[in-house]
Amino acid sequence: MNIEVHKQKVKKFERPKLQKYESVASCTPADGEFLKTHQEYTPINLGKRTIDTHYNVETRLLQKNVLFNQDGSINLTLLKNHFQREGKLTVECATELISRAKTVLSNEPNLLVLQAPIYVCGDIHGQFYDLLTIFDITKNEDCSYVFMGDYVDRGDFGCEVLFYLLAQKLMNPKKFFLLRGNHESRMMTENMTFNIECEYKYSSVELLDQIHTLFDCFPLAALIEGNGLGRFLCTHGGISPQLQKLSQYNEINRFQEPPTSGAMCDLLWSDPLDQPHPESMDKRRLEAWLNTDFVDNTLRQTSVMYGLRGLLNFLNKNDLICLVRAHQVMEDGFKLHYFMQNIDLPPCITVFSAPNYCDAYQNKASVLKINTENICFEQFEYVDHPFNFPDFLDCFNYSLPTLMESIVTVLSELVVEVKEEEETDIKPEEKQADAELKAKIDLLKEKTEKEYKEKKQILDLKKEIKAMKTVNKDWFDKVLRIDKKNEMRPRSVSLGKVTSRPRNVRTVSDSHLFMPFEGQI
């Protein structure tokens, strides 16, 4: 069987150009005026992806009575155009959207049963402008959609991604399906970027709480039927040693923060064992690798890695042909995990739908189309998006650590020089005060350097990308190594609890035989 890969030529998206110049005030518009203005200033070449750079940011908040029509439907075109121009919703409007979505999502089972043809999408991670590309390249197809989680964090437009997908779900509840990813949790958004983004854009603790409870409503997996090759199982991370039958999926209590271990944790956090080069292993180690069912996921600091034996046992018991999952960035936007088997269709496929992940990886993205007879990938590249400083800082506050570092260095040198000149006149209590001052200066310097180092590292990578005419083939692996710690489960949360997975996972041999391979994150 040939698996087709369709490479979509998406022209560089910059920003919508308006037909007229519009002066926008931050006041509340009169009823009807907001909708009228949006219709009048709709981008003139919407859908062409080649768009001029000039546009004016939408500063007015989109109100509930404008987004929702009288019959309860949602104006999706209005919402998309509003978000394209960096607009925001009122808290009341966002809350209503979330409330309606929770009602629909909470009535769905943990395991959805869906029919081909269907598009399967991987991680989006706050890349709203790339999400629009997915709809552009699939808009002429009469297919359903299933997204496998990780809508927020890492990218700067997690709110826009989440709200737009919720609106799509409400308008197409039987054709649009949203699964939970490991980033749809309180712990991950607290330790990553989404909570900061939500506070910056909406300044509402109540809204953030509503979003967190919404996360608990997302289903955990989807069974795709209607394909001539067999049945596909879609979930964010993978399978669990605690779940042998698909019927067990609906026994999980998903309406909670994901536990640090167990079945629900594994569905969101597990990974397939990466395939080593056969020549790098002796016969004994190679046989042990092929006979692996589950081992501890040391790279994630939680959950498991599943090997060929564990995966095939699960697929065979449940009459499945393939596991489709997301959770890992891939250079080509997808990966076929054959586990060294000479077969047409791999037992596991990874789909990743966030191109140029974190504005640094330079990876392609893809979505998987499961037809009634075969499967194929739609591959696409990233588009431009508005720039934000890390953590949504303004220019002054972002520069402050660098400024403080320079000031601290100058002060430290001044103190040393002055004291050297007056060494003979210094009293013991003054020496003690000087030592305390120096310690404070050193502590402040260390703190500012630590805060600035990680942010500067990513920006330096972006500058390096722009300076290169072509991206080196080793670039992806370089960024992967730098970013590896961000793919781990945080070991602490705001409550001060330390979490780690107990080492009680079933293996077929000693765990030292299964050290992680380079490239697994």
Backbone torsions as a table, in degrees:
resi	resn	phi	psi	omega
1	MET	NA	132.2	176.9
2	ASN	-94.1	128.3	175.8
3	ILE	-97.1	116.1	-175.4
4	GLU	-82.1	144.3	173.9
5	VAL	-123.3	113.7	179.0
6	HIS	-96.9	116.0	179.9
7	LYS	-90.2	113.0	-178.2
8	GLN	-83.6	128.4	176.6
9	LYS	-90.7	93.1	-178.9
10	VAL	-98.8	118.5	-179.7
11	LYS	-70.6	156.9	-174.1
12	LYS	-59.0	120.7	176.7
13	PHE	-91.0	128.4	177.0
14	GLU	-113.5	-85.7	179.6
15	ARG	-154.2	149.3	-176.5
16	PRO	-64.5	135.3	174.0
17	LYS	-99.2	133.6	-178.2
18	LEU	-90.4	154.6	-179.4
19	GLN	-68.1	-31.9	-179.5
20	LYS	-134.2	162.8	174.4
21	TYR	-80.2	134.8	-176.9
22	GLU	-126.0	124.5	174.3
23	SER	-88.9	120.6	-172.8
24	VAL	-108.8	127.6	175.3
25	ALA	-101.8	160.2	-178.6
26	SER	-90.4	7.7	-179.6
27	CYS	-76.3	164.8	178.1
28	THR	-77.8	124.7	-179.0
29	PRO	-75.3	156.9	175.6
30	ALA	-69.9	157.9	-179.9
31	ASP	-55.1	130.7	177.9
32	GLY	91.5	-28.3	-176.8
33	GLU	-68.5	-38.9	-177.0
34	PHE	-64.0	-46.7	-179.9
35	LEU	-63.5	-41.6	-180.0
36	LYS	-61.1	-44.7	-179.1
37	THR	-63.6	-41.9	-180.0
38	HIS	-63.8	-39.7	179.2
39	GLN	-68.3	-38.6	-177.8
40	GLU	-68.7	-34.9	-175.2
41	TYR	-109.8	32.8	173.2
42	THR	-64.5	139.0	178.9
43	PRO	-51.3	133.3	-172.0
44	ILE	-73.7	-21.5	179.5
45	ASN	-124.1	41.4	-179.8
46	LEU	-58.5	131.1	178.3
47	GLY	96.9	-11.2	-178.4
48	LYS	-86.7	-21.4	177.3
49	ARG	70.3	-2.9	171.5
50	THR	-110.7	101.3	-167.8
51	ILE	-130.0	136.1	179.7
52	ASP	-64.8	163.2	-169.6
53	THR	-83.2	-18.0	-172.1
54	HIS	-86.2	126.4	173.6
55	TYR	-159.9	157.9	179.5
56	ASN	-108.7	134.9	-175.9
57	VAL	-66.3	137.5	178.1
58	GLU	-82.0	112.0	-177.8
59	THR	-96.3	-14.6	179.0
60	ARG	-79.0	149.1	179.5
61	LEU	-88.3	136.4	179.0
62	LEU	-77.7	121.0	-173.7
63	GLN	-89.0	159.1	-178.5
64	LYS	-58.8	-44.6	-176.0
65	ASN	-73.4	-8.9	176.9
66	VAL	-95.8	-42.1	-179.8
67	LEU	-69.6	-42.7	-178.0
68	PHE	-93.8	125.2	176.2
69	ASN	-74.7	169.0	-177.3
70	GLN	-62.3	-29.1	179.1
71	ASP	-85.1	5.4	178.3
72	GLY	91.7	-8.3	178.9
73	SER	-74.3	166.7	-176.3
74	ILE	-116.0	137.1	177.0
75	ASN	-82.9	91.2	-175.5
76	LEU	-66.2	-37.2	178.9
77	THR	-64.2	-43.0	177.2
78	LEU	-60.7	-44.7	-179.0
79	LEU	-64.2	-43.0	179.6
80	LYS	-63.1	-47.3	179.8
81	ASN	-62.8	-37.7	179.4
82	HIS	-63.7	-46.0	-179.9
83	PHE	-70.5	-33.6	177.0
84	GLN	-60.0	-31.7	-179.1
85	ARG	-96.1	22.3	175.2
86	GLU	64.3	27.6	177.4
87	GLY	-77.8	163.7	179.7
88	LYS	-127.0	166.7	176.1
89	LEU	-96.7	160.3	166.8
90	THR	-71.4	155.8	178.2
91	VAL	-59.9	-37.7	178.6
92	GLU	-62.4	-42.0	-179.9
93	CYS	-66.5	-45.1	179.3
94	ALA	-63.3	-41.3	179.5
95	THR	-62.9	-40.9	178.3
96	GLU	-64.0	-40.9	178.7
97	LEU	-61.9	-45.3	-179.5
98	ILE	-66.2	-42.8	-178.4
99	SER	-60.8	-44.9	179.5
100	ARG	-66.0	-39.7	-179.4
101	ALA	-66.4	-39.1	178.6
102	LYS	-60.7	-39.6	179.3
103	THR	-61.6	-44.0	-179.1
104	VAL	-70.2	-47.9	-175.4
105	LEU	-66.4	-39.2	-176.5
106	SER	-67.8	-18.7	178.1
107	ASN	-87.5	-4.2	177.7
108	GLU	-89.2	149.2	178.7
109	PRO	-73.9	167.2	175.5
110	ASN	-59.6	-40.2	-179.2
111	LEU	-110.8	109.3	177.8
112	LEU	-79.3	148.1	173.6
113	VAL	-116.8	111.5	-172.7
114	LEU	-120.5	165.3	-176.6
115	GLN	-118.0	141.7	171.6
116	ALA	-73.3	153.3	3.6
117	PRO	-79.4	146.2	-176.6
118	ILE	-154.5	144.3	173.4
119	TYR	-94.5	130.6	178.4
120	VAL	-109.1	121.2	-174.8
121	CYS	-114.3	141.7	179.6
122	GLY	-93.7	-153.3	-176.5
123	ASP	-57.3	140.2	174.8
124	ILE	-109.6	-40.5	174.2
125	HIS	50.7	53.9	171.8
126	GLY	69.9	14.9	-179.4
127	GLN	-96.9	75.9	-173.0
128	PHE	-61.2	-42.0	-176.0
129	TYR	-69.2	-28.1	173.8
130	ASP	-78.7	-29.4	174.0
131	LEU	-60.1	-38.9	178.6
132	LEU	-63.3	-30.9	176.9
133	THR	-62.2	-39.3	178.9
134	ILE	-57.7	-45.0	-179.7
135	PHE	-71.4	-29.4	177.5
136	ASP	-65.8	-43.8	-174.5
137	ILE	-83.0	-7.3	-179.6
138	THR	-121.0	4.3	-169.4
139	LYS	-67.5	-23.3	-178.6
140	ASN	-89.6	3.3	-178.1
141	GLU	-99.0	137.1	176.6
142	ASP	-90.8	73.7	-175.3
143	CYS	-130.0	161.4	170.9
144	SER	-86.5	170.5	177.1
145	TYR	-129.9	141.2	167.1
146	VAL	-132.2	123.6	177.0
147	PHE	-101.4	134.2	-171.9
148	MET	-97.8	26.9	171.5
149	GLY	97.4	-177.2	-175.6
150	ASP	59.0	63.9	179.0
151	TYR	-87.0	-24.5	-172.5
152	VAL	-119.3	177.5	-180.0
153	ASP	74.2	157.6	178.8
154	ARG	69.5	-55.4	176.6
155	GLY	-84.0	165.3	-173.6
156	ASP	-90.0	-0.9	-173.4
157	PHE	-126.8	43.7	179.3
158	GLY	-64.5	-38.2	178.3
159	CYS	-62.2	-44.8	-179.0
160	GLU	-64.7	-43.5	178.4
161	VAL	-60.3	-49.3	-177.2
162	LEU	-62.3	-49.4	-176.6
163	PHE	-66.4	-38.2	-179.7
164	TYR	-68.5	-39.9	177.9
165	LEU	-67.7	-36.7	176.4
166	LEU	-63.3	-41.3	178.5
167	ALA	-63.1	-41.4	176.8
168	GLN	-62.2	-40.4	179.0
169	LYS	-62.9	-43.3	-179.1
170	LEU	-66.7	-34.4	-179.0
171	MET	-81.9	-24.5	-178.4
172	ASN	-135.5	62.5	-172.7
173	PRO	-63.7	-22.5	-178.5
174	LYS	-97.5	-2.1	-179.3
175	LYS	-126.9	-2.7	-173.0
176	PHE	-132.0	120.3	-172.0
177	PHE	-132.5	137.2	-175.5
178	LEU	-122.7	121.0	176.4
179	LEU	-99.1	166.7	-179.7
180	ARG	-91.5	139.9	173.2
181	GLY	-111.2	173.4	-178.9
182	ASN	-67.7	-20.3	178.5
183	HIS	-84.3	-8.5	174.9
184	GLU	-85.5	66.8	-179.5
185	SER	-151.8	157.4	-179.7
186	ARG	-65.7	-41.1	-177.3
187	MET	-63.5	-44.8	-176.7
188	MET	-70.1	-43.2	-179.0
189	THR	-68.6	-27.3	176.8
190	GLU	-70.8	-39.4	-176.6
191	ASN	-88.0	-16.1	-179.3
192	MET	-105.6	-129.6	-169.0
193	THR	-117.2	-14.8	-169.5
194	PHE	-67.0	-40.8	179.5
195	ASN	-60.6	-39.8	177.8
196	ILE	-63.9	-44.0	179.0
197	GLU	-60.9	-46.0	-177.3
198	CYS	-65.1	-39.5	177.9
199	GLU	-65.9	-40.4	-179.6
200	TYR	-65.2	-41.6	-173.7
201	LYS	-86.4	-30.6	-172.1
202	TYR	-126.7	-15.8	174.6
203	SER	47.8	45.5	-177.5
204	SER	-138.9	111.1	176.5
205	VAL	-65.4	-37.6	-179.3
206	GLU	-63.0	-40.7	179.0
207	LEU	-64.6	-42.5	178.9
208	LEU	-62.5	-39.7	176.4
209	ASP	-61.9	-39.9	178.2
210	GLN	-63.5	-39.1	178.7
211	ILE	-65.8	-41.0	179.5
212	HIS	-62.8	-40.2	177.2
213	THR	-70.9	-29.4	174.4
214	LEU	-61.6	-41.3	179.4
215	PHE	-53.4	-37.5	-177.7
216	ASP	-67.0	-15.4	-175.7
217	CYS	-89.7	-15.8	-177.1
218	PHE	-65.7	134.0	172.9
219	PRO	-60.5	165.5	-172.6
220	LEU	-103.3	-22.5	-175.9
221	ALA	-159.3	165.1	178.7
222	ALA	-140.6	132.3	176.1
223	LEU	-99.2	121.1	-178.3
224	ILE	-101.2	118.1	177.8
225	GLU	-113.6	172.1	176.2
226	GLY	93.4	7.0	176.6
227	ASN	-101.8	137.1	-177.0
228	GLY	-63.6	-21.8	-179.8
229	LEU	-77.0	-28.9	-177.3
230	GLY	146.2	-166.7	-177.6
231	ARG	-98.3	139.4	-179.7
232	PHE	-111.6	140.8	173.5
233	LEU	-109.9	126.6	179.4
234	CYS	-111.5	129.2	174.1
235	THR	-155.3	166.3	-171.2
236	HIS	-70.0	-53.4	-175.1
237	GLY	-99.3	-56.9	-178.1
238	GLY	165.8	-146.1	-175.3
239	ILE	-103.3	172.5	-177.2
240	SER	-131.2	143.2	175.0
241	PRO	-65.7	-15.6	-179.1
242	GLN	-90.5	-3.3	180.0
243	LEU	-122.4	108.2	-179.8
244	GLN	-98.7	-27.0	-177.4
245	LYS	-123.1	147.7	177.7
246	LEU	-63.2	-28.8	179.7
247	SER	-62.6	-23.4	179.6
248	GLN	-73.3	-20.2	-178.0
249	TYR	-60.5	-40.3	-177.6
250	ASN	-77.3	-3.3	176.3
251	GLU	-87.8	-10.3	-179.9
252	ILE	-75.0	138.5	171.0
253	ASN	-86.0	98.9	-176.2
254	ARG	-84.4	-12.7	-174.2
255	PHE	-83.0	64.8	-177.8
256	GLN	-163.7	166.8	170.3
257	GLU	-65.4	132.1	-178.3
258	PRO	-55.5	129.6	179.1
259	PRO	-64.8	167.4	-179.9
260	THR	-82.3	-8.0	175.9
261	SER	-156.6	170.0	178.0
262	GLY	103.4	-173.9	-172.0
263	ALA	-61.5	-48.2	-177.4
264	MET	-64.4	-40.4	177.2
265	CYS	-59.7	-43.5	-177.7
266	ASP	-66.1	-38.6	179.3
267	LEU	-61.0	-30.7	-176.9
268	LEU	-94.4	-25.6	-167.8
269	TRP	-117.7	-16.4	-172.1
270	SER	-72.3	160.2	180.0
271	ASP	-135.0	154.9	170.2
272	PRO	-77.5	148.0	173.2
273	LEU	-61.0	134.4	178.4
274	ASP	-74.2	147.7	-176.1
275	GLN	-83.7	121.8	178.3
276	PRO	-82.0	170.1	173.1
277	HIS	-80.3	127.0	-176.0
278	PRO	-53.9	-33.7	-177.7
279	GLU	-71.8	-15.2	-178.6
280	SER	-85.3	-2.7	-176.9
281	MET	-128.6	143.0	173.4
282	ASP	-76.5	173.5	-173.6
283	LYS	-60.7	-40.4	-177.8
284	ARG	-64.5	-46.0	-179.4
285	ARG	-68.2	-35.4	179.5
286	LEU	-66.6	-42.3	177.7
287	GLU	-64.5	-39.3	178.4
288	ALA	-64.3	-39.8	178.6
289	TRP	-63.7	-43.1	-179.3
290	LEU	-66.9	-26.1	-178.4
291	ASN	-96.8	12.3	-179.5
292	THR	-72.3	136.8	168.1
293	ASP	-101.5	-65.0	179.0
294	PHE	-140.5	143.5	172.7
295	VAL	-136.8	163.6	177.6
296	ASP	-61.4	140.2	177.9
297	ASN	-90.6	84.2	-175.1
298	THR	-68.7	-26.6	-178.3
299	LEU	-75.7	-31.7	177.0
300	ARG	-86.3	-15.6	-174.8
301	GLN	66.2	20.6	178.7
302	THR	-168.1	163.7	172.9
303	SER	63.4	-153.3	-171.2
304	VAL	-135.0	164.5	162.9
305	MET	-109.8	137.6	180.0
306	TYR	-107.5	135.8	-179.5
307	GLY	-99.8	-172.9	-175.4
308	LEU	-60.9	-47.3	-176.1
309	ARG	-64.1	-44.8	179.5
310	GLY	-62.7	-40.0	-178.3
311	LEU	-69.8	-46.1	-179.0
312	LEU	-64.7	-38.3	176.9
313	ASN	-58.9	-43.6	-178.9
314	PHE	-67.4	-45.4	-179.2
315	LEU	-61.7	-43.8	-177.5
316	ASN	-67.7	-39.2	-179.8
317	LYS	-64.6	-27.1	-173.6
318	ASN	-112.7	13.7	177.7
319	ASP	54.6	49.5	179.5
320	LEU	-111.7	150.9	178.1
321	ILE	-99.8	-28.6	-173.2
322	CYS	-162.1	144.6	170.6
323	LEU	-97.9	125.5	176.2
324	VAL	-111.0	126.4	-176.4
325	ARG	-142.2	174.7	-178.9
326	ALA	-121.3	-128.4	164.6
327	HIS	79.5	-18.1	-178.6
328	GLN	-134.3	133.2	176.7
329	VAL	-69.4	135.8	179.2
330	MET	-126.3	140.4	-173.7
331	GLU	-61.0	-36.0	-179.7
332	ASP	-98.3	4.5	-178.8
333	GLY	87.3	-6.0	176.8
334	PHE	-160.8	164.0	175.1
335	LYS	-147.5	136.8	176.2
336	LEU	-99.7	113.2	-177.3
337	HIS	-92.5	96.3	-177.7
338	TYR	-86.2	-18.6	-178.2
339	PHE	53.7	39.6	177.6
340	MET	64.2	21.9	179.7
341	GLN	-98.5	136.5	179.6
342	ASN	-87.4	77.3	-177.4
343	ILE	-133.9	161.3	-178.1
344	ASP	-72.7	-52.9	-176.9
345	LEU	-105.0	123.0	-179.3
346	PRO	-67.1	153.0	178.6
347	PRO	-73.3	-13.6	-179.5
348	CYS	-143.9	137.4	177.3
349	ILE	-130.1	132.4	173.4
350	THR	-103.4	132.1	177.8
351	VAL	-120.2	128.9	179.5
352	PHE	-128.7	124.5	-169.6
353	SER	-115.3	22.3	177.6
354	ALA	-116.1	95.3	-178.4
355	PRO	-70.4	150.4	-177.2
356	ASN	46.6	55.5	-176.4
357	TYR	-51.0	131.2	-179.6
358	CYS	59.6	20.9	-178.0
359	ASP	58.7	26.5	-175.7
360	ALA	-138.8	-31.5	-170.2
361	TYR	-73.5	-26.6	-176.1
362	GLN	60.1	26.6	178.5
363	ASN	-84.5	155.9	169.8
364	LYS	-83.1	168.4	176.5
365	ALA	-127.4	166.2	178.7
366	SER	-154.9	162.4	166.3
367	VAL	-126.4	148.2	-178.9
368	LEU	-100.6	126.6	175.5
369	LYS	-102.5	117.8	175.3
370	ILE	-97.3	105.5	179.1
371	ASN	-85.2	-174.4	178.0
372	THR	-77.6	-20.5	-177.4
373	GLU	-118.7	-29.7	-175.8
374	ASN	-147.5	-170.2	175.9
375	ILE	-133.7	154.7	176.2
376	CYS	-153.4	158.9	179.2
377	PHE	-107.6	137.5	170.1
378	GLU	-103.9	110.1	-174.6
379	GLN	-101.3	139.0	-179.2
380	PHE	-147.4	164.2	-178.6
381	GLU	-110.6	172.7	-174.1
382	TYR	-76.3	160.1	173.1
383	VAL	-121.4	166.8	-178.0
384	ASP	-71.1	158.2	175.9
385	HIS	-150.0	160.8	178.1
386	PRO	-59.1	146.9	-176.1
387	PHE	-90.2	141.1	171.1
388	ASN	-133.6	144.4	171.0
389	PHE	-70.8	157.3	178.0
390	PRO	-53.5	141.3	-179.9
391	ASP	58.9	20.2	176.4
392	PHE	60.3	31.6	176.5
393	LEU	-73.3	152.3	171.1
394	ASP	-81.4	172.7	-173.4
395	CYS	-60.2	-40.5	-177.5
396	PHE	-65.9	-50.1	-177.2
397	ASN	-67.3	-31.3	176.8
398	TYR	-67.7	-34.9	-179.0
399	SER	-80.7	-14.8	-173.9
400	LEU	-57.6	-44.9	178.8
401	PRO	-57.8	-39.9	178.2
402	THR	-65.7	-42.5	178.4
403	LEU	-63.0	-44.8	-179.6
404	MET	-63.8	-37.7	178.8
405	GLU	-61.4	-42.3	179.1
406	SER	-66.9	-42.4	179.9
407	ILE	-63.1	-44.7	-179.4
408	VAL	-62.4	-41.1	179.1
409	THR	-62.4	-45.3	179.2
410	VAL	-63.0	-46.7	-179.9
411	LEU	-60.8	-42.0	-179.5
412	SER	-61.7	-43.4	179.5
413	GLU	-67.6	-37.6	178.6
414	LEU	-63.7	-44.5	-179.5
415	VAL	-60.8	-43.5	-178.9
416	VAL	-63.9	-45.3	-177.2
417	GLU	-65.9	-44.1	-179.4
418	VAL	-62.9	-43.2	-177.5
419	LYS	-69.8	-32.0	177.5
420	GLU	-65.5	-35.7	179.7
421	GLU	-71.6	-31.0	-175.6
422	GLU	-111.4	29.2	-174.8
423	GLU	-56.8	-38.3	-174.6
424	THR	-71.1	-23.6	-175.4
425	ASP	-97.9	2.4	-175.8
426	ILE	-80.6	130.0	176.9
427	LYS	-85.3	159.4	-179.4
428	PRO	-56.9	-41.9	-179.2
429	GLU	-66.7	-30.0	177.2
430	GLU	-70.7	-36.7	176.8
431	LYS	-62.2	-40.4	178.5
432	GLN	-63.6	-42.7	179.0
433	ALA	-64.5	-39.7	178.3
434	ASP	-63.2	-40.7	179.9
435	ALA	-64.0	-40.4	179.0
436	GLU	-66.8	-39.9	178.3
437	LEU	-63.7	-43.1	179.5
438	LYS	-63.4	-39.0	178.8
439	ALA	-63.8	-40.3	178.4
440	LYS	-65.3	-41.2	179.5
441	ILE	-63.6	-44.1	179.3
442	ASP	-63.3	-39.1	179.4
443	LEU	-65.3	-43.3	178.6
444	LEU	-63.7	-41.2	179.6
445	LYS	-64.0	-43.4	179.2
446	GLU	-62.8	-40.7	-178.8
447	LYS	-65.5	-46.4	-178.5
448	THR	-66.8	-36.8	178.4
449	GLU	-64.2	-41.8	-179.0
450	LYS	-65.4	-43.3	-179.2
451	GLU	-65.4	-37.1	-173.9
452	TYR	-83.0	-28.0	-171.7
453	LYS	-60.6	-48.7	-176.6
454	GLU	-65.6	-42.6	-179.8
455	LYS	-65.5	-40.5	-178.9
456	LYS	-68.2	-32.4	-179.0
457	GLN	-61.5	-43.2	179.5
458	ILE	-67.7	-43.3	179.5
459	LEU	-64.8	-35.4	176.8
460	ASP	-64.4	-37.4	176.7
461	LEU	-61.6	-41.8	-179.6
462	LYS	-65.1	-39.4	177.3
463	LYS	-64.5	-38.4	179.8
464	GLU	-64.7	-37.3	177.8
465	ILE	-61.3	-46.9	-177.7
466	LYS	-64.7	-31.0	-177.7
467	ALA	-76.0	-22.3	-178.2
468	MET	-87.3	136.8	176.3
469	LYS	-73.1	-39.8	175.1
470	THR	-132.0	144.0	-179.2
471	VAL	-78.0	129.0	178.6
472	ASN	-61.4	145.1	-177.3
473	LYS	-64.8	-20.4	178.7
474	ASP	-90.1	0.7	-175.3
475	TRP	-60.8	-45.6	-177.9
476	PHE	-57.0	-46.2	-179.5
477	ASP	-66.1	-33.4	178.7
478	LYS	-63.8	-48.8	179.7
479	VAL	-66.2	-36.3	179.2
480	LEU	-59.3	-42.1	179.3
481	ARG	-66.9	-41.8	-179.9
482	ILE	-64.4	-38.3	-172.2
483	ASP	-91.3	0.9	-170.6
484	LYS	-58.0	-39.0	-176.7
485	LYS	-65.1	-26.4	179.5
486	ASN	-75.4	-11.3	177.7
487	GLU	-91.6	-2.8	178.0
488	MET	-84.2	158.4	172.6
489	ARG	-74.1	130.0	178.0
490	PRO	-58.2	138.1	-178.3
491	ARG	-87.8	-6.5	178.4
492	SER	-142.4	153.3	177.4
493	VAL	-125.6	178.2	-174.4
494	SER	-62.5	-22.7	-180.0
495	LEU	-80.6	-5.3	177.0
496	GLY	87.7	7.4	-179.5
497	LYS	-82.6	138.9	176.4
498	VAL	-100.0	129.5	-177.1
499	THR	-119.9	141.0	172.6
500	SER	-157.3	152.8	-176.8
501	ARG	-81.2	130.3	175.6
502	PRO	-63.9	142.8	-175.3
503	ARG	-87.2	76.5	-179.3
504	ASN	-132.8	28.3	-175.8
505	VAL	-82.5	141.1	-180.0
506	ARG	-67.1	135.0	172.7
507	THR	-136.4	162.7	178.4
508	VAL	-97.0	-5.1	-178.3
509	SER	-159.6	-179.6	179.5
510	ASP	-63.2	142.2	-174.6
511	SER	-66.8	-18.9	-178.2
512	HIS	-68.3	-13.8	177.8
513	LEU	-75.4	-13.6	-170.5
514	PHE	-121.8	53.0	175.8
515	MET	-66.7	145.7	-179.1
516	PRO	-60.7	145.1	177.6
517	PHE	-95.8	150.7	-178.7
518	GLU	-57.5	132.8	179.3
519	GLY	105.2	-18.2	176.9
520	GLN	-79.8	131.1	-179.2
521	ILE	-124.4	NA	NA
